[in-house]
Amino acid sequence: MKKALIFTPIFLLLSACSSMSPIQKESESSSYFDGAIYEGKDFYISDEEIQGERYRIFHQASTGFSGTSGIRRSATKRANGYCRKIDRNKKMLTVSEHTAAPPYILGNFPRIEIIFVCVDKEPIQTAATVTDKYDRLTKIKALLDSGALTQAEFETEKKKILAEK
């Protein structure tokens, strides 16, 4: 009997952390805020038009004592994992974020819904890559100064080098 008294609160504490929905295509699902008494508010909407298949992820805390930042972190981590599962060179890019608004009472617990797209990770520029870029610019400048390149050829090559990532 004593074991039940000890383990029951621990079990309830651990199992009541939050609830998560499956990650779904936005086109095949509806918002978890639709029809809710507390509709929440748009926290973030991207200014740019982001191309690609859109996905929806929803997390909700089980109490009003949790903050939105914790469930945002959890949802973002799951979304990034989902994108990496599709292709290890992908990452999630947030299109929009909708959150519950305080007061967190009567079942209006912190909630977050993120619409995201899986996009390619940008290649990482190393110090060697940047140094190499400037070395090549120095070399083509020397060729321009020596007369081996015309000004137009120099400008064309310079644009190519600077456009590299």
Secondary structure, DSSP 8 states (H G I E B T S, - for coil): -HHHHHHHHHHHHHHTSEEE---EEGGG---TTTT-SS--EEEEE-SS---S-EEEEEEEESSTTS-HHHHHHHHHHHHHHHHHHH-TTEEEEEEEEEE--S---TT---EEEEEEEEEE------HHHHHHHHHHHHHHHHHHHHTSS-HHHHHHHHHHHHH--
